């Protein structure tokens, strides 16, 4: 089974290399202006990045709210509620840092 995966991966790389060659030859034949095409593709990629970021962050919030009831069971000791509070503070700090880093990542991603 591993051999088949290796062969499939090698064939996929060869097909992608050939496909890139065909695309380059087609652009040379049509004398297409690459700058205009690049600007158009950059615009589409930028819109796609924003959609992906908003969807990802929205799904993260949804899943956190939806499944928060399963995160911490009822405390089994007298110190449990204090530890649960510390864990919730930790989750809040991590969530804030997560949101900031994800937004910065998508803002500066070329």
N, C-alpha and C positions, 0 to 999 in steps of 0.2 A: 504494500500500500504506500509506503514511503517513497518507493521508486517512482510510482505513478505521480505523486505530488511533485517530485523533483523534475520529472519529464514535462509535466504540465506547466510548471513555473518557467522552465527554460523555453518552451514553445511560446508562452505568453510574452516573454521578453523579446523573442525574435519577431513575433507578430507586431508588437508595439514599435520596434525599431523600423520595421518595414513600413508601417503606417506613417510614421514620422517622415520617412523618406518620400513617400507618395505625397504627403501634404506639402513638403518643401518644393517638390517638382511642380505640383499644381499651382503653387503661388508664383513660381518663376514663369510658368507658361502664361498665366493670366495677367502678369505684371501688376498684381494687386499692391496697393499702397499699404505697407505694414503699419504705418503710424496710425492711420485712421482705424484700422482693424484692432490695433492694440488698445487704443482709447476706448473703443466700444467694448472690448472684452474686460478692460479694467473697470468700467462702469458696472457691467453685469456682475463681476466678481465682488465689487464693493457692496452692491445691493444684496448679493447672496450672503456675504459675511454678516451684514447687519441683520438679515432675517434669521440666519443661523444663530447669532448671538442672542437675539431677543427670544427665539424659540427655546434655546437651551437654558437660558436663565429662567424663563417662565416655567419650563418643565421642572427645573430644579426646585423652584418655589412650590409648585403644585405638589410634587412628590413629597417634599418635606412636610407640607401641611396635611396632605392626605394620609401619610403613614406616621405622623408624629405620635399617635396613640400607641404605636407598637415599639417606640424607641426605648423607653425606660419602663420597666415593670414597677409595681408598687414596692416601696422601700421595705426591706426585711429587718432593719435595725433602727435604732433611734438616731444614728448618724446618717442614715440613708438619705433623708430629705436634704441635708446640708450638702452631701456629695452630689446629689442630683442637681441641686442649684449650681454647684461649681461646674458640672458637666454642661448644663444649659448655657452658662456664661461662656464656656469654652466654645460651644457650638455657635453662639452668636458672634464671637470674635472671628472664628474661622469663616463664617458666612460673609461677614463684612469684608474680610480680606479677599475671599473668593470672588465676590462681586467686583471689587475694585480691580483685581488683577485680570479678570476676564474682560472687563471693559477696556482696560489699558491694552491688553493683548490684541483685541480686535481693532482698537483705534490705530495702533502702530503697525499692524500686520500689513505688509505690502500687497 
